[in-house]
Amino acid sequence: MSELRFDGKVAIITGAGNGLGRAYALLLASRGAKVVVNDLGGSVTGDAKGSAVHAADAVVEEIKKAGGVAVANKDSVEFGDKIVKTAVDAFGTVDIVINNAGILRDVSFQKMSDLDWDLIMKVHLKGAFSVTRAAWNIMREKQYGRILNTGSSAGIYGSFGQVNYSTAKLGLWGFTQSLAKEGEKRNIKVNCIAPLAGTRMTESVLPKEVSETLKPEFVAPFVAFLVHDSVPESGALYELGAGYIAKQRWNRSEGVQFDTDKLTPEAIKSKWDQVN
């Protein structure tokens, strides 16, 4: 089988200074893509964190040393137009958007502040919206685009102490499904993943020996396939990690059709097992 290449393609990857985003950037660049490595350089909670070498610059340098092509962007994902402008100024267009940037503000709902809620929404939901919207008309006009959004098992199943994060992540699944429908006639394919990987965002909850089996490099190949020319799917959600890949589907019970003339709370209670 011939190698799946990205020659001539321009990819924007948000939150690509570490973890999953870095793995995606390195893999796509190694296969010919020109990559915009976006990273704000903050901590996992969204706070500013300075360092001698910015995370985005470090990944760009890695790519260049390996013979690839990349530029850094250090804007917040809430300013998607600036990120897309970096791609257009450097490479003339954008073909691929991987909305990967994320933060955590884990706290029980009882103790959750407005800031804990708002920052999560701003980065995960507003960020994906802002970057994608800025790239959307470019993709529509050229009748080509590949967009990948990052959901989470927390959004699918819920997670204690992550009401904010879970809400945003499931929101990205709705975002994905609707965008896939709008992009269908323009050859814009949009998918969503719920990845499990050992990164800065999971190091406080996963033992080291577990993290080592969940390397970001085990997620990157599937991500590359989902943003390739040849991907057949759009509007889908996949769970993956440690080499395991599965398509997630909703499930509905057979349900009950009630006589609307006799539809009462008591009637519903009497057939509750059938409803479920």
N, C-alpha and C positions, 0 to 999 in steps of 0.2 A: 504494500500500500504506500502511495506517495505521501510525503510529509505535508501536513497542513501548514501552509505558509501565510504570512500577512504582509508580503511585499507590497509597497505602495499604499498601505493602510495607515491611518493616523488614529491612535487610541488615546483617550483621556482616561486616566485611572485616578480616582480620588482616594485620599488616605493611603497613598502608595509609598509612604516613607518607611513603613514597618509592616511586619506580619503578612497578611494575605495580599494586600495591595502591592507590596514589594515583590512578592512571588509572582503575581500576575504580570507586573511590569517587566521583570527579568525574562520571563518566558516569552511574552509577546515580542519583546525587542530581539530576543535570540532567534526569532522566526521571521524577522524582517519588518516588523511594525515600527513606525516612528511614534514614540511615546511621550505624552505629557504626564510627568510625575507630579501629581498634586498632593501637597501635604501642608497643613497649617503649622505643624511642628509643636502642637500642644500636648498636654497629658491626656490620659484616657478619660478624664472627667471633663475635658474641654477647657482646662485652665492653661494659660500661657506658660510655656516652659522653654527657656532659652538654652542653647548649647553651642559649643564651639563650631560644630559642623551641622548645618540644618539637615534634617532627615531626607528631604527631597533632593538636596544637592548630593548627598551621599549615594542615593540610589542612581541618580543620573550618572555619577562618576563610575559606578559599577557597570552600568550599561555601556558606557563609552569605552571603558577598558576592555570589555568583551567584544568590541567592534560594532556595537549597536548605536542607534541614534535616539537621543532623548533630550528634553528640556524640563526644567523645574518650574513649578508654579506654587506659590506659597499663600494664595488667597483662601479665605474661608469658603466653603462650598455654598454658603448663602449668597455669594456673589458669582453665580455660575457664568454670567456674561464675561467676567474677567478671565475665568479659566478657559472658556472656549476661545476668547480672543488670543490667548497665549498659543493655542493650537493653530489658529488661522494665521497669526503673524509668523509663526515659525515654519509651518508646514502647508499652509494654504487651505486646509479643510479639516473636517473631522468625520471619521467613519464609525468609530466605536466609542461608546461611553460605558464605563464600568463604575457604577455608583457604590463605592466600597467604604467611604469615610464614615466613621462612627465613633461615638463616645458612650460612656456609661455614667449614670447617676443613680446607682442602686440604693434604694431605701424603701422601707415598708410604706404602704400607702398612708398610714396614719401620720407618718413623719415627713411625707413628701411635700416639698415647698413648690411654689410657683416656678422658681428658677430651675429646680430639678426637672420639672415637666417641660418648661419652655425650651431649655437648652437641647433636650433630646429631640423635640419636634423640629427645632431649627436646623440641627445637623442632619438627622436622618431623613425626615420628610421634606422640609423646605430645601435642604441641600440637594436631594435627588431631583426634586421639581425644578430648582433653579438651574442646575447644570444641564439637565435634559431639555428644558425649554429653550435654553440658549443654543443648543445643538440641533433642535428639532427641525427648524426651517431649512437649515443646511442639508440635513438628511432628506427632507421632503423634496427639495429642489433637485438633488442628485439621484433621487429614487434609490437610496441605499442607506441603511443604517443598522447597527447592532447595539442594543442597549441591554445591560445586565444590572439588575437591582439586587441588593443584598438584604434578604429577610433574615429570619432566625426561627429556631425551634421555639423560642420564647413567645414569638408571635403566633405560631401555630397551636401550641399547647398551653401557653401561659407559664408564668414563672414567678414564684414568690419573691417579693422585693423588687420586681421589675415591671410594675404596671405601666410606667412611662415608656420604657424600652419595648415592651411587648406590644403596646398600642401602636407605636411608630412602625415596628417591623411588620405587623399585619397590614397596616396601612399601605406599605410598599407593595404588598401583594395585590391589593385592589388597584393601585397605581399601575402595576405591571399589566394586569388583565385588560384594563381599559386602553392603555397605550398600545397594546398589541393589536387591538381591534382598529384603532385609529391609524396605525401604521401599516396595516396589512396590504393596502393597495399601492403603497409606496415602497415596498420591499424593505420596510423597517421592522426588524424582528426584536421582540422584547421578552426577556425571560427573567426569572427570579430564582435565587438560590438561598437555602438555609444551611450555611456551612458550619462544620465543627472543626476547629483548629486550635492548636496551642499558640496563643499570641499574647501580647501585653494585656489584652482585655480579658483573658481567661486565666492568667497566671496566678491570680489570687484564689481561684476556685478549683483549679485542676492540679493534682499532684504532678511533680516533674516527670515521673515515669509515664504518666498518661499523656502529658503534653508531647512527649517525644514520639508517640505513636500517631499524633495528630498534627503532623507538620503541615504548614501552609502549602508546601510543594506538592502535597497529596491532593489538594483542592484545585490548584492552578491548571492542570491539564483539562479538566472538565470545563472550567471557565473559558479557556482558550477555544474549546470546541463550540461553546454556546455563542461566541462572538465571531465565529468564522463564517466565511461566505457560504459554506455548505451546510450549515445547521438547518435541519428541517423543521424545528419546533419554534413556536412563538406563543406567548401567553401561558407558559408553564412554570411550575414551581418544583424544585428539586431539593432533596435533603442529601447531604454528602459529607464525607470525612473519612480519613484513614483508608481511602481506596473504595469505600462503599458509596454507591450512587443509586438513588431511588426517586421516582416521580411521585410527588404528593398529590393525592386526589381527595376532594371532599366526599362525604358519604351521607346520604339522606335515607331515613327509614321509609318503609312503604307508606306509612301515614294512614290517616282515616279521613274519609269524606263524610262530614256530618250533614244531616238534614238542616238547612239553615232556619227552617221554621221551628226547629226544636234544639237550636244551639244555645245551650245554657252552661254555666260553670259546672253544674252537676253532671250534665251529659259528658262533658270533657273529662271530668274526674272518673267517670265510670269506664272510660276507654283509654285511660292514661297509659297503660302498658302497650296498647296497640299504637298509640301516637308515637311512642318511643321505640 
